[in-house]
Amino acid sequence: MNKPSDEKQFVAAPAPNEEEVKPRRARVSDAVDPDEGPAEKLERKRDYLEGFLQKKPENLGPGEPGGALYESVVAAIREIYDPEIPVNIYDLGLIYGVEITDENDAIVTMTLTTPHCPVAESMPGEVELRAASVPGVRDAEVNLVWDPPWGPEKMSDEARLELGML
């Protein structure tokens, strides 16, 4: 004995004498405003994209990525260039992380291209000085790590373009 909930629902095919009604197909002309020219459409898209890209996340603390203090520390680090490569060390991928503590201390985790880099002794000190010089940062600390090792894949697209690797 079948329960009512076990009954299967079937949809009957139209009878041979009934006309099958198909939904109207979507057309490009339905989506295009005849009064809007290509220039107006492009301008509308540009406004949307610029607004989207400029919008900052809401309820963001100053020490969080995207926050004012965090971005100021990153901007200060971006002013440091590798002496042998004409790219800043942030875009070069030598900075693995920037952390701002609740006490506004900046902790930068970085590496160098090789352990035998000629600036191995001076570069971490320069990063620490630049991060500590940002207004609002109480103190800065640099942790130099070798794992994971640096590789060209860590570079930003801007750095690759500058070095002709794109």
DSSP file (Angstrom, degrees, kcal/mol; ACC not computed):
  #  RESIDUE AA STRUCTURE BP1 BP2  ACC     N-H-->O    O-->H-N    N-H-->O    O-->H-N    TCO  KAPPA ALPHA  PHI   PSI    X-CA   Y-CA   Z-CA
    1    1 A M              0   0    0      0, 0.0     2,-0.3     0, 0.0     0, 0.0   0.000 360.0 360.0 360.0 128.9    0.0    0.0    0.0
    2    2 A N        -     0   0    0      2,-0.0     5,-0.0     1,-0.0     0, 0.0  -0.646 360.0-133.3 -88.7 139.6    1.5    3.4   -1.0
    3    3 A K    >   -     0   0    0     -2,-0.3     3,-1.2     1,-0.1     4,-0.5  -0.570  25.9-113.8 -81.7 154.2    1.4    6.4    1.2
    4    4 A P  G >  S+     0   0    0      0, 0.0     3,-1.0     0, 0.0    -1,-0.1   0.831 116.9  56.8 -59.2 -31.4    0.2    9.7   -0.3
    5    5 A S  G 3  S+     0   0    0      1,-0.2    -3,-0.0     3,-0.0     0, 0.0   0.721 101.2  57.7 -74.0 -18.7    3.7   11.2    0.1
    6    6 A D  G <  S+     0   0    0     -3,-1.2    -1,-0.2     2,-0.1     2,-0.1   0.556  79.8 114.1 -86.2  -7.1    5.2    8.3   -1.9
    7    7 A E    <   -     0   0    0     -3,-1.0     2,-0.3    -4,-0.5     0, 0.0  -0.394  64.8-131.5 -67.2 137.7    3.1    9.1   -5.0
    8    8 A K        -     0   0    0     -2,-0.1     2,-0.5     1,-0.0    -1,-0.1  -0.693  11.3-135.1 -91.4 142.7    5.0   10.3   -8.0
    9    9 A Q        -     0   0    0     -2,-0.3     2,-0.4     2,-0.0    -1,-0.0  -0.848  22.5-170.0 -97.9 128.2    4.0   13.4   -9.9
   10   10 A F        -     0   0    0     -2,-0.5     2,-0.6     0, 0.0    -2,-0.0  -0.918  16.3-141.8-118.0 145.0    4.0   13.1  -13.6
   11   11 A V        -     0   0    0     -2,-0.4     2,-0.2     0, 0.0    -2,-0.0  -0.925  24.1-133.5-104.6 123.4    3.6   15.9  -16.2
   12   12 A A        -     0   0    0     -2,-0.6     3,-0.1     1,-0.1     0, 0.0  -0.497  17.6-117.8 -77.6 143.4    1.5   14.8  -19.1
   13   13 A A        -     0   0    0     -2,-0.2    -1,-0.1     1,-0.1     0, 0.0  -0.430  44.1 -88.4 -71.6 153.1    2.8   15.6  -22.6
   14   14 A P        -     0   0    0      0, 0.0    -1,-0.1     0, 0.0     6,-0.1  -0.315  47.6-103.9 -63.6 147.8    0.5   17.9  -24.6
   15   15 A A    >   -     0   0    0      1,-0.1     3,-1.7    -3,-0.1     5,-0.0  -0.320  32.4-108.7 -66.4 155.7   -2.2   16.1  -26.7
   16   16 A P  T 3  S+     0   0    0      0, 0.0    -1,-0.1     0, 0.0     0, 0.0   0.788 120.3  49.5 -59.8 -27.4   -1.5   15.9  -30.4
   17   17 A N  T 3  S+     0   0    0      2,-0.1     2,-0.3     0, 0.0    -2,-0.0   0.534  94.9  90.7 -90.8  -4.3   -4.3   18.4  -31.1
   18   18 A E  S <  S-     0   0    0     -3,-1.7     2,-0.5     1,-0.0     0, 0.0  -0.682  78.1-124.9 -90.3 145.2   -3.0   20.9  -28.5
   19   19 A E        -     0   0    0     -2,-0.3     2,-0.4     1,-0.0    -4,-0.1  -0.765  23.2-127.0 -88.9 129.5   -0.4   23.6  -29.6
   20   20 A E        -     0   0    0     -2,-0.5     2,-0.7    -6,-0.1    -1,-0.0  -0.626  19.4-146.5 -78.2 127.4    2.7   23.6  -27.5
   21   21 A V        -     0   0    0     -2,-0.4    -1,-0.0     0, 0.0    -2,-0.0  -0.855  14.4-166.7 -99.8 117.5    3.4   27.0  -26.1
   22   22 A K        -     0   0    0     -2,-0.7     3,-0.1     1,-0.1     2,-0.0  -0.787  27.5-106.4-101.0 144.9    7.1   27.8  -25.7
   23   23 A P        -     0   0    0      0, 0.0     2,-0.1     0, 0.0    -1,-0.1  -0.376  44.3 -95.4 -67.5 150.6    8.4   30.8  -23.7
   24   24 A R        -     0   0    0      1,-0.1     2,-0.2    -2,-0.0     0, 0.0  -0.415  42.2-118.2 -66.0 137.3    9.7   33.7  -25.8
   25   25 A R        -     0   0    0     -2,-0.1     2,-0.2     1,-0.1    -1,-0.1  -0.495  28.2-107.1 -77.7 146.2   13.5   33.6  -26.2
   26   26 A A        -     0   0    0     -2,-0.2     2,-0.3     3,-0.0    -1,-0.1  -0.481  36.8-159.3 -71.8 143.8   15.6   36.4  -24.9
   27   27 A R    >>  -     0   0    0     -2,-0.2     3,-1.1     1,-0.1     4,-0.7  -0.930  26.4-126.5-126.6 149.3   17.0   38.8  -27.5
   28   28 A V  H >> S+     0   0    0     -2,-0.3     4,-1.1     1,-0.3     3,-1.1   0.875 110.0  62.9 -59.7 -38.2   19.9   41.2  -27.3
   29   29 A S  H 34 S+     0   0    0      1,-0.3    -1,-0.3     2,-0.2     3,-0.0   0.768  95.2  61.1 -62.4 -24.2   17.6   44.0  -28.5
   30   30 A D  H <4 S+     0   0    0     -3,-1.1    -1,-0.3     1,-0.2    -2,-0.2   0.833 107.9  43.3 -69.3 -31.2   15.6   43.5  -25.2
   31   31 A A  H << S+     0   0    0     -3,-1.1     2,-0.5    -4,-0.7    -2,-0.2   0.641  98.1  86.8 -89.6 -15.5   18.7   44.4  -23.1
   32   32 A V  S  < S-     0   0    0     -4,-1.1     3,-0.0    -3,-0.0     0, 0.0  -0.733  71.5-139.4 -93.4 129.5   19.9   47.3  -25.2
   33   33 A D    >   -     0   0    0     -2,-0.5     3,-1.3     1,-0.1    -3,-0.1  -0.775   9.9-150.9 -83.2 118.6   18.5   50.8  -24.5
   34   34 A P  T 3  S+     0   0    0      0, 0.0    -1,-0.1     0, 0.0    -2,-0.0   0.749  94.6  53.6 -66.0 -21.5   18.0   52.4  -27.9
   35   35 A D  T 3  S+     0   0    0      2,-0.1     2,-0.6    -3,-0.0    -2,-0.0   0.609  92.7  84.9 -86.4 -11.6   18.6   55.9  -26.5
   36   36 A E    <   -     0   0    0     -3,-1.3    -3,-0.1     4,-0.1    -1,-0.0  -0.816  66.6-157.9 -97.6 120.2   22.0   54.9  -24.9
   37   37 A G     >  -     0   0    0     -2,-0.6     4,-2.1     1,-0.1     5,-0.2  -0.306  35.0 -95.8 -86.0 174.6   24.9   55.2  -27.3
   38   38 A P  H  > S+     0   0    0      0, 0.0     4,-2.4     0, 0.0     5,-0.2   0.859 122.9  54.5 -60.8 -36.7   28.3   53.3  -26.9
   39   39 A A  H  > S+     0   0    0      2,-0.2     4,-2.3     1,-0.2     5,-0.2   0.916 109.3  46.6 -65.3 -42.8   29.9   56.4  -25.2
   40   40 A E  H  > S+     0   0    0      2,-0.2     4,-2.2     1,-0.2    -1,-0.2   0.894 112.7  50.2 -66.0 -39.2   27.2   56.6  -22.5
   41   41 A K  H  X S+     0   0    0     -4,-2.1     4,-2.1     2,-0.2    -2,-0.2   0.920 111.4  48.1 -65.5 -43.2   27.3   52.8  -21.9
   42   42 A L  H  X S+     0   0    0     -4,-2.4     4,-2.6     1,-0.2    -2,-0.2   0.908 111.3  50.7 -62.8 -42.4   31.1   53.0  -21.5
   43   43 A E  H  X S+     0   0    0     -4,-2.3     4,-2.5     1,-0.2    -1,-0.2   0.889 108.6  52.0 -63.3 -39.5   30.9   55.9  -19.2
   44   44 A R  H  X S+     0   0    0     -4,-2.2     4,-1.9     2,-0.2    -1,-0.2   0.910 112.0  46.3 -63.6 -42.4   28.3   54.1  -17.0
   45   45 A K  H  X S+     0   0    0     -4,-2.1     4,-2.6     2,-0.2    -2,-0.2   0.910 111.7  51.4 -66.3 -41.9   30.6   51.1  -16.8
   46   46 A R  H  X S+     0   0    0     -4,-2.6     4,-2.8     1,-0.2     5,-0.2   0.919 109.4  50.0 -62.4 -44.4   33.7   53.2  -16.0
   47   47 A D  H  X S+     0   0    0     -4,-2.5     4,-2.2     1,-0.2    -1,-0.2   0.909 111.6  49.1 -60.0 -42.4   31.8   55.0  -13.2
   48   48 A Y  H  X S+     0   0    0     -4,-1.9     4,-2.2     2,-0.2    -2,-0.2   0.934 113.7  45.3 -63.5 -47.1   30.7   51.7  -11.7
   49   49 A L  H  X S+     0   0    0     -4,-2.6     4,-2.9     2,-0.2     5,-0.2   0.920 112.5  49.9 -65.4 -44.4   34.2   50.2  -11.8
   50   50 A E  H  X S+     0   0    0     -4,-2.8     4,-1.9     1,-0.2    -1,-0.2   0.914 112.9  47.2 -61.8 -42.1   35.9   53.3  -10.4
   51   51 A G  H  X S+     0   0    0     -4,-2.2     4,-1.1    -5,-0.2    -1,-0.2   0.896 113.3  48.9 -64.5 -40.0   33.4   53.5   -7.5
   52   52 A F  H  < S+     0   0    0     -4,-2.2     3,-0.3     1,-0.2    -2,-0.2   0.916 113.7  45.1 -65.8 -44.4   33.8   49.8   -6.8
   53   53 A L  H  < S+     0   0    0     -4,-2.9    -1,-0.2     1,-0.2    -2,-0.2   0.798 114.0  49.0 -72.5 -28.4   37.6   49.9   -6.8
   54   54 A Q  H  < S+     0   0    0     -4,-1.9    -1,-0.2    -5,-0.2     2,-0.2   0.670  86.0 105.9 -83.9 -17.5   37.8   53.0   -4.7
   55   55 A K     <  -     0   0    0     -4,-1.1     3,-0.0    -3,-0.3    -4,-0.0  -0.445  59.8-149.9 -69.9 130.4   35.4   51.8   -2.0
   56   56 A K        -     0   0    0     -2,-0.2    -2,-0.1     1,-0.1    10,-0.0  -0.725  27.8 -96.1 -96.3 148.3   37.1   50.8    1.2
   57   57 A P        -     0   0    0      0, 0.0     3,-0.4     0, 0.0     2,-0.1  -0.323  43.0-118.2 -62.3 147.0   35.7   48.0    3.5
   58   58 A E  S    S+     0   0    0      1,-0.2    -3,-0.0    -3,-0.0     0, 0.0  -0.473  88.7  22.9 -85.7 159.1   33.6   49.3    6.3
   59   59 A N  S    S+     0   0    0      1,-0.2     2,-0.5    -2,-0.1    -1,-0.2   0.877  83.4 159.2  55.6  43.7   34.3   48.8   10.0
   60   60 A L        -     0   0    0     -3,-0.4    -1,-0.2     6,-0.1     6,-0.0  -0.852  36.7-133.5-101.9 127.8   38.0   48.3    9.3
   61   61 A G    >   -     0   0    0     -2,-0.5     3,-1.3     1,-0.1     6,-0.1  -0.408  23.7-114.5 -73.9 156.0   40.5   48.8   12.1
   62   62 A P  T 3  S+     0   0    0      0, 0.0     8,-2.4     0, 0.0     7,-0.4   0.779 114.9  49.7 -63.8 -26.3   43.6   50.9   11.3
   63   63 A G  T 3  S+     0   0    0      6,-0.2    37,-0.6     7,-0.1     3,-0.1   0.486  92.2  93.9 -92.0  -2.9   46.0   48.0   11.8
   64   64 A E  S X  S-     0   0    0     -3,-1.3     3,-3.4     1,-0.1     6,-0.3  -0.544  96.5 -80.9 -86.2 154.1   44.0   45.6    9.6
   65   65 A P  T 3  S+     0   0    0      0, 0.0    -1,-0.1     0, 0.0     3,-0.1  -0.340 125.5  24.9 -54.0 126.8   44.9   45.1    5.9
   66   66 A G  T 3  S+     0   0    0      1,-0.4    -6,-0.1    -4,-0.1    -3,-0.1   0.142  98.3 121.7  98.9 -17.3   43.3   48.0    4.1
   67   67 A G  S <> S-     0   0    0     -3,-3.4     4,-2.6    -6,-0.1    -1,-0.4  -0.313  76.1-108.8 -75.1 163.0   43.3   50.1    7.3
   68   68 A A  H  > S+     0   0    0      1,-0.2     4,-1.9     2,-0.2     5,-0.1   0.913 115.2  43.5 -62.2 -47.4   45.1   53.5    7.4
   69   69 A L  H  > S+     0   0    0     -7,-0.4     4,-2.1     2,-0.2    -6,-0.2   0.923 115.0  49.3 -67.8 -43.8   48.1   52.5    9.6
   70   70 A Y  H  > S+     0   0    0     -8,-2.4     4,-2.3    -6,-0.3    -2,-0.2   0.943 112.7  47.2 -58.4 -49.5   48.6   49.2    7.8
   71   71 A E  H  X S+     0   0    0     -4,-2.6     4,-2.3    -9,-0.3    -1,-0.2   0.830 109.5  54.6 -65.2 -32.1   48.6   50.9    4.4
   72   72 A S  H  X S+     0   0    0     -4,-1.9     4,-2.0    -5,-0.2    -1,-0.2   0.896 108.6  48.2 -67.5 -39.6   51.0   53.6    5.6
   73   73 A V  H  X S+     0   0    0     -4,-2.1     4,-2.2     2,-0.2    -2,-0.2   0.927 112.5  48.6 -65.8 -44.3   53.5   50.9    6.7
   74   74 A V  H  X S+     0   0    0     -4,-2.3     4,-2.1     1,-0.2    -2,-0.2   0.906 110.4  51.8 -61.8 -41.2   53.2   49.1    3.4
   75   75 A A  H  < S+     0   0    0     -4,-2.3     4,-0.4     1,-0.2    -1,-0.2   0.887 109.4  50.2 -63.0 -38.3   53.7   52.5    1.6
   76   76 A A  H >< S+     0   0    0     -4,-2.0     3,-1.0     1,-0.2    -1,-0.2   0.899 111.0  48.5 -66.4 -39.9   56.8   53.2    3.6
   77   77 A I  H >< S+     0   0    0     -4,-2.2     3,-1.9     1,-0.2    12,-0.4   0.847 102.1  63.5 -68.5 -32.9   58.2   49.7    2.8
   78   78 A R  T 3< S+     0   0    0     -4,-2.1    -1,-0.2     1,-0.3    -2,-0.2   0.641  91.5  66.8 -66.8 -12.0   57.4   50.3   -0.9
   79   79 A E  T <  S+     0   0    0     -3,-1.0     2,-0.5    -4,-0.4    -1,-0.3   0.545  82.8  90.0 -83.1  -7.0   60.0   53.1   -0.8
   80   80 A I    <   -     0   0    0     -3,-1.9     9,-2.5    -4,-0.2     2,-0.4  -0.807  63.5-164.3 -94.7 125.0   62.8   50.7   -0.3
   81   81 A Y  B     -A   88   0A   0     -2,-0.5     7,-0.2     7,-0.3    -2,-0.0  -0.841  25.8-112.0-110.9 145.4   64.4   49.4   -3.4
   82   82 A D        -     0   0    0      5,-1.8     5,-0.3     3,-0.4     3,-0.2  -0.574  27.6-135.7 -67.5 132.0   66.7   46.4   -4.0
   83   83 A P  S    S+     0   0    0      0, 0.0    -1,-0.1     0, 0.0    -2,-0.0   0.763 101.8  39.2 -66.6 -23.2   70.1   47.9   -4.9
   84   84 A E  S    S+     0   0    0      1,-0.2    -2,-0.0     3,-0.1    -3,-0.0   0.658 116.7  49.8 -99.3 -17.9   70.6   45.3   -7.7
   85   85 A I  S    S-     0   0    0     -3,-0.2     2,-2.1     2,-0.2    -3,-0.4  -0.983  79.1-132.2-125.3 130.2   67.0   45.2   -9.1
   86   86 A P  S    S+     0   0    0      0, 0.0     2,-0.3     0, 0.0    -5,-0.0  -0.176  77.0  95.8 -79.1  49.8   65.0   48.4   -9.9
   87   87 A V  S    S-     0   0    0     -2,-2.1    -5,-1.8    -5,-0.3    -2,-0.2  -0.991  80.2-107.1-136.7 142.8   61.9   47.2   -8.1
   88   88 A N  B  >  -A   81   0A   0     -2,-0.3     4,-1.7    -7,-0.2    -7,-0.3  -0.337  32.0-116.4 -68.8 155.5   60.8   48.0   -4.5
   89   89 A I  T  4>S+     0   0    0     -9,-2.5     5,-2.1   -12,-0.4     6,-0.7   0.735 111.1  57.6 -69.6 -22.6   61.1   45.1   -2.1
   90   90 A Y  T >45S+     0   0    0    -10,-0.3     3,-1.0   -13,-0.3     5,-0.3   0.953 112.1  39.3 -71.1 -49.2   57.3   44.8   -1.5
   91   91 A D  T 345S+     0   0    0      1,-0.3    65,-2.9     2,-0.1    68,-0.3   0.756 108.0  64.6 -71.1 -23.6   56.5   44.2   -5.1
   92   92 A L  T 3<5S-     0   0    0     -4,-1.7    -1,-0.3    63,-0.2    -2,-0.2   0.689 115.2-117.7 -70.4 -17.5   59.6   42.0   -5.4
   93   93 A G  T < 5S+     0   0    0     -3,-1.0    -3,-0.2    -4,-0.5    58,-0.1   0.638  79.3 124.4  91.3  15.7   57.9   39.7   -3.0
   94   94 A L      < +     0   0    0     -5,-2.1    17,-2.4    16,-0.1     2,-0.7   0.693  57.2  77.4 -80.6 -18.0   60.5   39.9   -0.2
   95   95 A I  E     +B  110   0B   0     -6,-0.7    15,-0.3    -5,-0.3     3,-0.1  -0.836  54.9 177.8 -95.0 114.7   57.8   41.0    2.3
   96   96 A Y  E     -     0   0B   0     13,-2.4     2,-0.3    -2,-0.7    14,-0.2   0.733  64.2  -8.4 -87.8 -24.6   55.8   38.0    3.5
   97   97 A G  E     -B  109   0B   0     12,-1.8    12,-2.8     2,-0.0     2,-0.4  -0.944  46.1-154.4-171.8 148.3   53.6   39.8    5.9
   98   98 A V  E     -B  108   0B   0     -2,-0.3     2,-0.4    10,-0.2    10,-0.2  -0.998  20.7-177.2-126.8 126.3   52.9   43.0    7.8
   99   99 A E  E     -B  107   0B   0      8,-2.4     8,-3.1    -2,-0.4     2,-0.6  -0.986  13.5-158.7-127.0 134.4   51.1   42.8   11.1
  100  100 A I  E     -B  106   0B   0    -37,-0.6     6,-0.2    -2,-0.4   -37,-0.1  -0.959  18.8-146.7-111.2 120.4   50.0   45.7   13.3
  101  101 A T    >   -     0   0    0      4,-2.6     3,-1.7    -2,-0.6   -38,-0.0  -0.206  31.1 -98.9 -78.9 174.1   49.4   44.8   16.9
  102  102 A D  T 3  S+     0   0    0      1,-0.3    -1,-0.1     2,-0.1   -39,-0.0   0.759 126.2  55.8 -64.1 -24.8   46.8   46.3   19.2
  103  103 A E  T 3  S-     0   0    0      2,-0.1    -1,-0.3    36,-0.0    35,-0.2   0.268 122.6-107.4 -89.9  11.5   49.6   48.5   20.7
  104  104 A N    <   +     0   0    0     -3,-1.7    34,-2.5     1,-0.3    35,-0.6   0.804  69.1 149.4  64.8  33.3   50.4   49.8   17.2
  105  105 A D  E     - c   0 139B   0     33,-0.2    -4,-2.6    32,-0.2     2,-0.5  -0.798  41.4-136.9 -90.7 139.0   53.6   47.8   16.9
  106  106 A A  E     -Bc 100 140B   0     33,-2.9    35,-2.6    -2,-0.4     2,-0.6  -0.861  16.7-169.8 -99.5 126.0   54.5   46.8   13.3
  107  107 A I  E     -Bc  99 141B   0     -8,-3.1    -8,-2.4    -2,-0.5     2,-0.5  -0.965   6.7-169.2-116.6 116.2   55.8   43.3   12.8
  108  108 A V  E     -Bc  98 142B   0     33,-2.9    35,-3.2    -2,-0.6     2,-0.6  -0.911   8.1-160.1-110.3 126.1   57.2   42.7    9.4
  109  109 A T  E     +Bc  97 143B   0    -12,-2.8   -13,-2.4    -2,-0.5   -12,-1.8  -0.922  29.2 155.4-104.2 124.9   58.1   39.2    8.1
  110  110 A M  E     -Bc  95 144B   0     33,-2.6    35,-2.9    -2,-0.6     2,-0.3  -0.891  26.9-160.2-143.5 169.9   60.5   39.2    5.2
  111  111 A T        -     0   0    0    -17,-2.4     2,-0.3    -2,-0.3    35,-0.1  -0.787  19.5-122.7-136.6-177.9   63.1   37.3    3.4
  112  112 A L        -     0   0    0     33,-0.3    38,-0.5    -2,-0.3     4,-0.0  -0.850  31.6-106.1-125.1 165.4   65.9   38.1    0.9
  113  113 A T  S    S-     0   0    0     -2,-0.3    37,-0.1     1,-0.2    -1,-0.1   0.889 102.8  -4.8 -61.6 -38.3   66.5   36.8   -2.6
  114  114 A T    >   -     0   0    0     35,-0.1     3,-1.6     1,-0.0    -1,-0.2  -0.975  69.6-114.9-147.1 157.5   69.4   34.6   -1.3
  115  115 A P  T 3  S+     0   0    0      0, 0.0     5,-0.1     0, 0.0    -2,-0.1   0.764 118.0  55.8 -63.4 -22.7   71.1   34.1    2.1
  116  116 A H  T 3  S+     0   0    0     -4,-0.0    -3,-0.0     3,-0.0     4,-0.0   0.161  76.7 143.6 -95.9  19.0   74.3   35.5    0.5
  117  117 A C    X   -     0   0    0     -3,-1.6     3,-1.9     1,-0.1     4,-0.2  -0.331  57.6-128.1 -58.7 136.3   72.6   38.7   -0.6
  118  118 A P  T 3  S+     0   0    0      0, 0.0     3,-0.3     0, 0.0     4,-0.1   0.737 108.8  47.6 -61.9 -22.0   75.0   41.7   -0.3
  119  119 A V  T 3> S+     0   0    0      1,-0.2     4,-3.0     2,-0.1     3,-0.1   0.134  74.4 116.9-104.4  21.1   72.4   43.7    1.7
  120  120 A A  T <4 S+     0   0    0     -3,-1.9    -1,-0.2     1,-0.2    -3,-0.0   0.812  81.2  41.9 -59.1 -31.2   71.6   40.8    4.1
  121  121 A E  T  4 S+     0   0    0     -3,-0.3     4,-0.4    -4,-0.2    -1,-0.2   0.808 123.8  34.0 -86.2 -30.3   72.9   42.8    7.1
  122  122 A S  T  > S+     0   0    0     -4,-0.1     4,-2.1     2,-0.1    -2,-0.2   0.790 102.4  69.1 -98.4 -29.5   71.5   46.2    6.2
  123  123 A M  H  X S+     0   0    0     -4,-3.0     4,-2.4     1,-0.2     5,-0.2   0.921  98.9  48.6 -61.8 -48.8   68.1   45.5    4.5
  124  124 A P  H  > S+     0   0    0      0, 0.0     4,-2.2     0, 0.0    -1,-0.2   0.893 112.3  51.1 -59.9 -36.7   66.2   44.2    7.6
  125  125 A G  H  > S+     0   0    0     -4,-0.4     4,-2.3     2,-0.2    -2,-0.2   0.885 109.6  49.5 -65.2 -38.8   67.5   47.2    9.6
  126  126 A E  H  X S+     0   0    0     -4,-2.1     4,-2.5     2,-0.2    -1,-0.2   0.898 110.1  50.6 -67.3 -40.0   66.3   49.6    6.9
  127  127 A V  H  X S+     0   0    0     -4,-2.4     4,-2.5     2,-0.2     5,-0.2   0.915 110.9  49.8 -62.3 -42.6   62.9   48.0    6.8
  128  128 A E  H  X S+     0   0    0     -4,-2.2     4,-2.3    -5,-0.2    -2,-0.2   0.911 111.6  48.0 -63.2 -42.8   62.6   48.3   10.6
  129  129 A L  H  X S+     0   0    0     -4,-2.3     4,-1.3     2,-0.2    -2,-0.2   0.918 113.1  47.5 -64.2 -43.7   63.6   52.0   10.5
  130  130 A R  H  < S+     0   0    0     -4,-2.5     4,-0.4     2,-0.2    -2,-0.2   0.910 114.0  46.5 -65.4 -42.3   61.1   52.8    7.7
  131  131 A A  H >< S+     0   0    0     -4,-2.5     3,-1.0     1,-0.2    -1,-0.2   0.895 113.0  49.7 -67.2 -38.9   58.2   50.9    9.4
  132  132 A A  H 3< S+     0   0    0     -4,-2.3    -1,-0.2     1,-0.2    -2,-0.2   0.741 103.0  62.2 -71.5 -22.4   59.0   52.6   12.8
  133  133 A S  T 3< S+     0   0    0     -4,-1.3    -1,-0.2    -5,-0.2    -2,-0.2   0.559  76.6 108.7 -81.6  -7.3   59.1   56.0   11.2
  134  134 A V  S X  S-     0   0    0     -3,-1.0     3,-2.2    -4,-0.4     2,-0.1  -0.546  82.9-108.6 -70.5 128.2   55.4   55.8   10.1
  135  135 A P  T 3  S+     0   0    0      0, 0.0     3,-0.1     0, 0.0    -1,-0.1  -0.367 105.7  28.0 -58.9 129.5   53.3   58.2   12.2
  136  136 A G  T 3  S+     0   0    0      1,-0.3     2,-0.5    -4,-0.1    -3,-0.1   0.164  90.3 115.3 103.6 -17.1   51.2   56.1   14.6
  137  137 A V    <   -     0   0    0     -3,-2.2    -1,-0.3     1,-0.2   -32,-0.2  -0.773  45.8-167.7 -88.5 125.0   53.6   53.2   14.8
  138  138 A R        -     0   0    0    -34,-2.5     2,-0.3    -2,-0.5   -33,-0.2   0.923  68.3 -13.8 -76.6 -46.6   55.0   52.8   18.3
  139  139 A D  E     -c  105   0B   0    -35,-0.6   -33,-2.9   -36,-0.1     2,-0.4  -0.972  61.4-142.8-153.1 160.0   57.7   50.3   17.5
  140  140 A A  E     -c  106   0B   0     -2,-0.3     2,-0.4   -35,-0.2   -33,-0.2  -0.971  10.5-173.2-132.3 147.5   58.8   48.0   14.6
  141  141 A E  E     -c  107   0B   0    -35,-2.6   -33,-2.9    -2,-0.4     2,-0.5  -0.998  10.0-153.1-138.7 139.2   60.3   44.6   14.5
  142  142 A V  E     -c  108   0B   0     -2,-0.4     2,-0.6   -35,-0.2   -33,-0.2  -0.962   2.3-161.3-116.6 127.2   61.5   42.6   11.5
  143  143 A N  E     -c  109   0B   0    -35,-3.2   -33,-2.6    -2,-0.5     2,-0.6  -0.937  10.3-154.2-105.9 115.6   61.6   38.9   11.4
  144  144 A L  E     +c  110   0B   0     -2,-0.6     2,-0.3   -35,-0.2   -33,-0.2  -0.806  20.2 178.6 -91.9 121.2   63.9   37.6    8.7
  145  145 A V        -     0   0    0    -35,-2.9   -33,-0.3    -2,-0.6    -2,-0.0  -0.860  29.1-165.5-123.3 156.8   62.9   34.1    7.5
  146  146 A W        +     0   0    0     -2,-0.3    -1,-0.1     1,-0.2   -35,-0.1   0.411  58.1 106.4-117.6  -4.0   64.3   31.7    4.9
  147  147 A D  S    S+     0   0    0      1,-0.2    -1,-0.2     2,-0.1     3,-0.0  -0.981  78.3  31.0-126.8 120.1   61.3   29.4    4.6
  148  148 A P  S    S-     0   0    0      0, 0.0    -1,-0.2     0, 0.0    -3,-0.1   0.477 103.4-131.3 -76.4 148.8   59.6   29.5    2.3
  149  149 A P        -     0   0    0      0, 0.0     2,-0.1     0, 0.0    -2,-0.1  -0.332  24.5-101.2 -68.5 151.6   62.5   30.5    0.1
  150  150 A W        +     0   0    0    -38,-0.5   -56,-0.1   -37,-0.1   -57,-0.1  -0.424  46.3 171.8 -70.8 146.1   62.0   33.5   -2.2
  151  151 A G    >   -     0   0    0    -58,-0.1     3,-2.3    -2,-0.1     4,-0.2  -0.968  48.3-101.6-148.5 161.3   61.4   32.8   -5.9
  152  152 A P  G >  S+     0   0    0      0, 0.0     3,-1.5     0, 0.0     8,-0.1   0.737 114.4  71.2 -58.4 -23.0   60.4   34.9   -8.9
  153  153 A E  G 3  S+     0   0    0      1,-0.3   -60,-0.1   -60,-0.0    -3,-0.0   0.661  87.2  65.7 -68.0 -14.3   56.8   33.7   -8.6
  154  154 A K  G <  S+     0   0    0     -3,-2.3    -1,-0.3   -62,-0.1     2,-0.1   0.579  80.6 104.2 -82.5 -10.0   56.5   35.8   -5.5
  155  155 A M  S <  S-     0   0    0     -3,-1.5   -63,-0.2    -4,-0.2   -64,-0.1  -0.387  75.4-115.7 -72.3 148.9   56.9   39.0   -7.5
  156  156 A S     >  -     0   0    0    -65,-2.9     4,-2.2     1,-0.1     5,-0.2  -0.335  28.4-107.4 -74.6 165.1   53.8   41.2   -8.3
  157  157 A D  H  > S+     0   0    0      1,-0.2     4,-2.4     2,-0.2     5,-0.2   0.859 121.3  57.0 -62.3 -34.8   52.7   41.7  -11.8
  158  158 A E  H  > S+     0   0    0      2,-0.2     4,-2.3     1,-0.2    -1,-0.2   0.913 107.3  47.6 -62.2 -42.5   54.0   45.2  -11.7
  159  159 A A  H  > S+     0   0    0    -68,-0.3     4,-2.0     2,-0.2    -2,-0.2   0.910 111.5  50.2 -65.8 -41.9   57.5   44.0  -10.8
  160  160 A R  H  <>S+     0   0    0     -4,-2.2     5,-3.5     1,-0.2     6,-0.6   0.898 111.1  49.3 -63.0 -39.5   57.4   41.4  -13.6
  161  161 A L  H ><5S+     0   0    0     -4,-2.4     3,-1.1     3,-0.2    -2,-0.2   0.920 109.8  51.3 -64.4 -43.6   56.4   44.0  -16.1
  162  162 A E  H 3<5S+     0   0    0     -4,-2.3    -1,-0.2     1,-0.3    -2,-0.2   0.856 114.2  44.1 -61.0 -36.1   59.2   46.3  -14.9
  163  163 A L  T 3<5S-     0   0    0     -4,-2.0    -1,-0.3    -5,-0.1    -2,-0.2   0.403 115.6-114.1 -92.2   3.2   61.7   43.5  -15.3
  164  164 A G  T < 5S+     0   0    0     -3,-1.1    -3,-0.2    -4,-0.4    -2,-0.1   0.809  78.7 126.6  71.9  30.2   60.3   42.4  -18.7
  165  165 A M      <       0   0    0     -5,-3.5    -4,-0.2    -6,-0.2    -5,-0.1   0.352 360.0 360.0-101.2   4.9   59.2   39.0  -17.4
  166  166 A L              0   0    0     -6,-0.6    -1,-0.2    -5,-0.1    -5,-0.1   0.407 360.0 360.0-104.6 360.0   55.6   39.3  -18.6
